[in-house]
Amino acid sequence: MKLNPTRRSLLAGASAAGITIIVKPARAADYKFAQYHNQAATGTLHKNLTAMWEAVRVETNGRVEAVVYAENNKMAGGDPEALKMLVSGEIQFFTLMGGIIGTIVPVAEAQQTPFAFKSAAEAHRAVDGPFGKYIGEEMAAKGMFLFPVGGFDNGMRQVATNTRPITRPDDFIGMKMRVPPGQMIFDTFQAFGAESITTTANGIYPALQSGRVGGQENPLAILDGFKLYEVLKYVSMTNHMWSGFNLMANMPLWKGLPEDIRGVIVANATKYVRLQRAEQGALNAGLRDDFIKRGLIFNEVDQSAFRAKLPKVYADWKGKLGSKCWGLLEAEAGTLG
């Protein structure tokens, strides 16, 4: 067993004095978990998930250990594959945006309803309240536990392109846009006139660099974390939807944990979700000036022209999500459509 210098000195002194000291090995963890997420290791999500699990380790006296894997441990299948692994129990904890969760739990797509939330703060209130609780109930039926305050922040999504700025919906016509998996976001950009193409988060850079896509949509922090500013030229401040990273656990695993362990994890999840929200918000707010210095060209967008393209999208999704989910969403966001 490796000892630190202070302990070695104390043991040497005790030995010289004829005192016998028994050193017990560090206790092995009772629970070892894998925590996956799709963001870069340099981002606020990775930082706060790592801090969260370290706090859990300390507060449980080493009974719980978790390894945090950035970019889903580089697995080829990306988020959809990691989500399947969470449900099956191959990984125990995962964070993911609602649109992709919606491939298994349709109501989770409601988190990314276009133009529903004016700000990240509005979205946080919604996912922490009855709207988020209902989504969690639906997720539980599919084997996933959603933390009550589990919505880490990604931020308001902006359109960034390398061919032309987006000032009106017609600017999307003929453009190939990278979007994450999720039918609602596909429907939204189809309504704008774009062709939607899906890649993993760490596949956006090569897709832009090769010309496979001419644009993508993400919060500004993603342009920074994955260095997308190197292969983009224009940023249109559309604020077209919010996205966050829902903290989830495999439900059978979660139910099987002792109550005291669950309590420590929930308390630290709440703490570090709130810390990360503040850090991500500050990061998104401060990047515009940095990107301008790097040569990116920004423009503001009048949302009304884009909203005018969405009545059918709203009507279709109200039917898909159901009246209860849509009512809870509108209670937070106001009337849509």
C-alpha angles and dihedrals in degrees: 000000000000114000129198118242094256093054092045089054093049092048092049091052092048091050092052089052092051094249119143115220122188113209113203117211117247112274115259115237117262091209127035118186140183116222114195130191134164101230132099119273089241094060133100092250095059091043094053097040088053091049091046094055092044089054090049090051092052096044093049092049091244097310091121127049128172133184114214115215117201119210089016090289087293092286112172095229093057122192099348091054093045090050091055089049091053092052092047092047096243087124121027105206132029140166121214143157119260096244092064093042084055090072085074103020107034097198090062087073088071089078087072101044105149115259092355095124125042093201143009089253090060090050092049091055090050097049091045092051139056092303092058092041090057092051088050091053091053091047091052089061088060096049102268129118113211114203113240091235097024106125106116109191129254095162142220112333122237130189116244123183141174099210109048139343120264111234100148136014094261089065087073094060109117093005122128108221126193110227131169120251113283132104098231094058089047090052092047096054092040087057088053090052101254129130109238121219125181128220135157115267092257089047095064095084096055091042090056094040093052095045093244086129131020098205148007137199124227142123113285091253090067091056086056100041095049094034092240090151086079092066101032133076110178131048118192113196097224098148083199097161144350125242133186140173111257112213109224139173131201102265100223090048091048094049090050095057120099114261093244092054092049090050093054092048094048093048093051093043089056091048097048095040088059093045092049093048090057093046094046091047091052091047094051091046095051101045100076095076091045092052093047088056088052090055103262115144117223130201134179121236132216102226095200094079090052094046088053088065094056112065092103092046090053093046093048094048094046085060094045096046097042132234095279095055093042091048092052090048094050090047086065102031105030127239115336126201 
